[in-house]
Amino acid sequence: MRTFIAIELPEEVKEYLRRLQGKLKESGADVKWAAPRNIHLTLKFLGEVDENKTQEIAVLIEKTAKTTRSFVIHLSVLGGFPAINSPRIIWIGIDKGDIEVKDIAKNLEESLEAIGIPAEDRKFHSHITIGRTRSSLNRTSLAKTLNELKNSPQAENIEFPVRKITLFKSTLTPKGPIYEIIKESFLGTGTLLP
């Protein structure tokens, strides 16, 4: 099954991101927008995993969660990969909570690699993907709108508590992915792993 590990977002944050997507859509760019109900902060994309292996993965997630204190994420800037002026991926960054998210991602990466799940080639960047461009149609207009709205998430002072890490199953359909929760691991009262 196709799986990933993520931090879920509260409904009010998803609603804010939906409104932000609406403003960005006015650029007329050819973007596949993430369905607001599916928006999350990915900690690790696992890809196709044998169903039997998900139990082992769930145990590792639980261990990481138990040694991690609850924390707060604050949305920062709107951006694009590889660059805001030529975006292929449109994202929201985080400032407060970034260190904690990176620590969790690093701990998951190391423990998953120990059970045979390959490590990422790229360095982890805490972000929430809200869309992916499909072509260069109106990309200049999109870049202009992104630059105009760049500081909007920070100005709105959007933040939320993180209390759990979730293992998801992702089923691809013609209407978009369907995400199902396999396991939720609630954060403990310990300290982040070294």
C-alpha positions in Angstrom: 0.0 0.0 0.0 1.1 3.6 -0.6 1.8 5.3 2.7 3.2 8.5 4.3 3.7 10.0 7.8 2.4 13.4 8.5 1.2 16.0 10.9 -2.5 16.7 10.4 -3.8 20.3 10.3 -6.9 21.6 12.2 -10.0 22.4 10.1 -9.5 26.2 10.7 -6.0 26.1 9.2 -7.3 24.1 6.2 -10.0 26.7 5.7 -7.4 29.5 5.8 -5.3 27.6 3.2 -8.4 27.1 1.0 -9.0 30.9 1.0 -5.3 31.5 0.2 -5.6 29.0 -2.7 -8.6 31.0 -4.0 -6.5 34.1 -4.1 -3.7 32.3 -6.0 -6.2 30.8 -8.5 -6.9 34.3 -9.7 -3.5 34.2 -11.4 -4.9 31.8 -14.0 -1.9 29.5 -13.6 -2.2 25.8 -14.5 -2.0 24.4 -11.0 -3.2 21.1 -9.5 -4.4 22.5 -6.1 -4.3 20.1 -3.1 -7.8 19.4 -1.9 -8.1 21.4 1.4 -9.3 18.3 3.3 -6.1 16.5 2.3 -3.6 19.2 3.2 -1.0 18.1 5.8 2.6 18.5 6.7 4.5 15.5 5.4 7.2 14.1 7.6 8.1 11.2 5.4 6.7 9.8 2.2 7.2 6.0 2.4 5.7 5.0 -1.0 4.6 1.5 -1.6 5.0 -0.6 1.6 4.1 -4.2 2.2 1.0 -4.3 4.5 2.8 -6.4 7.0 5.6 -3.8 7.3 3.1 -1.1 8.4 2.9 -2.6 11.9 6.7 -2.3 12.3 6.5 1.3 11.0 3.7 2.1 13.4 5.8 0.9 16.3 8.7 3.2 15.3 6.3 6.2 14.9 4.9 5.4 18.4 8.5 5.4 19.9 9.3 8.8 18.3 5.9 10.2 19.4 6.3 9.1 23.0 9.7 10.8 23.3 8.4 14.1 21.8 6.6 16.8 23.6 3.6 18.5 22.1 4.5 21.8 20.5 3.1 24.7 18.4 3.5 25.3 14.7 3.2 28.9 13.3 2.8 29.4 9.6 5.4 31.8 8.1 5.8 32.6 4.4 4.3 31.5 1.1 6.9 30.2 -1.3 7.7 28.0 -4.3 10.2 25.2 -5.1 12.6 25.5 -6.7 12.1 29.3 -6.4 9.2 31.6 -5.8 9.6 33.2 -9.3 9.5 29.8 -11.1 7.4 27.6 -8.8 6.7 24.0 -9.5 5.5 23.4 -5.9 3.6 26.0 -4.0 4.0 25.8 -0.2 3.6 27.5 3.1 6.6 27.5 5.4 6.7 27.4 9.2 8.9 29.3 11.7 7.8 28.4 15.2 7.9 24.6 15.5 10.4 24.2 12.6 13.1 22.8 14.9 10.7 20.2 16.4 9.3 19.1 13.0 12.9 18.7 11.7 13.9 16.7 14.7 10.9 14.4 14.4 11.5 13.9 10.6 15.2 13.2 11.3 14.4 10.6 14.0 11.8 8.9 11.8 14.2 8.9 8.9 16.9 7.2 10.9 14.7 4.6 12.5 12.9 3.8 9.2 16.3 3.4 7.5 17.3 0.8 10.1 14.3 -1.4 8.9 15.1 -1.0 5.2 13.2 2.0 4.2 15.5 4.2 2.0 16.5 7.6 3.3 15.6 10.7 1.3 18.2 12.1 -1.1 17.2 15.7 -0.3 17.5 17.6 2.9 14.2 17.8 4.8 12.4 21.2 4.7 9.4 21.8 6.9 6.6 23.0 4.6 2.9 22.4 3.7 2.3 21.8 0.0 -0.8 23.5 -1.3 -0.4 23.1 -5.1 1.8 21.9 -8.0 2.1 23.6 -11.3 1.2 21.4 -14.3 2.6 23.7 -17.0 4.2 27.1 -17.5 0.8 28.7 -18.3 0.6 32.0 -16.5 3.5 31.1 -14.3 4.7 34.7 -14.3 1.3 35.9 -13.1 1.4 33.2 -10.4 4.9 34.3 -9.3 3.7 37.9 -9.1 0.7 36.8 -6.9 2.9 34.6 -4.7 5.3 37.6 -4.1 2.3 39.8 -3.3 0.9 37.3 -0.8 4.3 36.0 0.4 4.0 37.3 4.0 0.2 36.8 4.3 0.4 33.6 6.4 2.7 35.2 8.9 0.6 38.4 9.0 -2.5 36.3 9.7 -0.7 34.8 12.8 -1.9 31.3 12.0 -0.7 28.7 14.6 -1.9 25.4 15.9 -0.8 22.8 18.5 0.8 19.5 17.3 -0.3 16.6 19.5 0.1 13.6 17.2 1.9 12.0 14.3 -0.2 10.1 11.8 0.6 7.2 9.4 -1.7 7.4 6.4 -2.6 5.1 3.5 -3.0 7.0 0.2 -5.2 5.5 -2.6 -4.8 7.3 -5.9 -8.1 7.8 -7.8 -9.0 9.8 -11.0 -10.6 12.4 -8.7 -7.5 12.7 -6.5 -6.0 10.8 -3.6 -8.0 9.4 -0.8 -6.2 9.4 2.6 -7.1 6.9 5.3 -5.6 6.9 8.8 -3.7 3.7 9.6 -2.3 4.8 13.0 -2.3 7.9 15.1 0.5 8.2 17.6 0.0 10.9 20.3 3.0 12.9 21.5 4.3 12.1 25.0 5.8 14.2 27.7 9.4 13.2 27.0 12.1 15.2 25.2 13.0 15.0 21.6 15.4 12.2 20.8 19.0 13.4 20.3 
